[in-house]
Amino acid sequence: MRNTRDRIRHAVGFEVIGLLAFAPLASWVFGYELHQMGLIGAVASLIAAGWNYLYNVLFDKAMLRFTGQLRKSVFVRVLHAVLFELGLLIVFLPSVAWYLDISLLDALIMDIAVAGFYMVYALVYNWLYDIVFPVPSLKAKTEGGAALG
């Protein structure tokens, strides 16, 4: 399982790269000012960073409990991304509608588009992160006498 330092690096990297891609793209696609999309993105990023950390800890613990390992198949990676985005959608829908003074339906359409972007981004980011920073094997950690996690 990943340690706290690795999880923080993962979450910060995810949010910084995501925000740098999101704000200009969303401004262009939705026709709002860059600062509006930047503010939405920054606030969402802070909330999402906390959710990212908590969600990944819970997801990894569930994987270990139900499968005994942490390797993610393509199906599990897609499920991981979809469930993560559904959690954020529930939080962000009313706040985006209020801030942009749009209907809940318009906010839902916008949130679905943004969630689509972030699902693809999360899938690619997490996959590449696991390649660049592989999960230490459980066997190697227990043989060395180090505590798990």
Rosetta blueprint (number, residue, H / E / L):
1 M L
2 R L
3 N L
4 T H
5 R H
6 D H
7 R H
8 I H
9 R H
10 H H
11 A H
12 V H
13 G H
14 F H
15 E H
16 V H
17 I H
18 G H
19 L H
20 L H
21 A H
22 F H
23 A H
24 P H
25 L H
26 A H
27 S H
28 W H
29 V H
30 F H
31 G L
32 Y L
33 E L
34 L H
35 H H
36 Q H
37 M H
38 G H
39 L H
40 I H
41 G H
42 A H
43 V H
44 A H
45 S H
46 L H
47 I H
48 A H
49 A H
50 G H
51 W H
52 N H
53 Y H
54 L H
55 Y H
56 N H
57 V H
58 L H
59 F H
60 D H
61 K H
62 A H
63 M H
64 L H
65 R H
66 F H
67 T H
68 G L
69 Q L
70 L L
71 R L
72 K L
73 S L
74 V H
75 F H
76 V H
77 R H
78 V H
79 L H
80 H H
81 A H
82 V H
83 L H
84 F H
85 E H
86 L H
87 G H
88 L H
89 L H
90 I H
91 V H
92 F H
93 L H
94 P H
95 S H
96 V H
97 A H
98 W H
99 Y H
100 L H
101 D L
102 I L
103 S L
104 L H
105 L H
106 D H
107 A H
108 L H
109 I H
110 M H
111 D H
112 I H
113 A H
114 V H
115 A H
116 G H
117 F H
118 Y H
119 M H
120 V H
121 Y H
122 A H
123 L H
124 V H
125 Y H
126 N H
127 W H
128 L H
129 Y H
130 D H
131 I H
132 V H
133 F L
134 P L
135 V L
136 P L
137 S L
138 L H
139 K H
140 A H
141 K H
142 T H
143 E H
144 G L
145 G L
146 A L
147 A L
148 L L
149 G L
